[in-house]
Amino acid sequence: MYVGAYVLGVLDDEDLAWFPAHLAECALCEELAAGLSRVGQMLADLGPTPGPAVIPPGGPPRRTVPRAPTSHSTREAAPK
């Protein structure tokens, strides 16, 4: 939890006071922070993403599937 918050720069002042020292001593957290930093950079390289989809008033449009014709006969032809 702290590693992700640290990489994103959202640790509060209290946690920011001790976490960098922990990061310098903990190889696992240091490795996680490096990996998350790379992911963050890759996401930044992708550029801006489109905003959320806007659903029109009344909800999304309904998809309609045409019904199969029902006027044909299902009886087999009588033998001759």
Secondary structure by P-SEA (a helix, b strand, c coil): caaaaaaaccccaaaaacaaaaaaccaaaaaaaaaaaaaaaaaaaaccccccccccccccbbbbbbbccccccccccccc
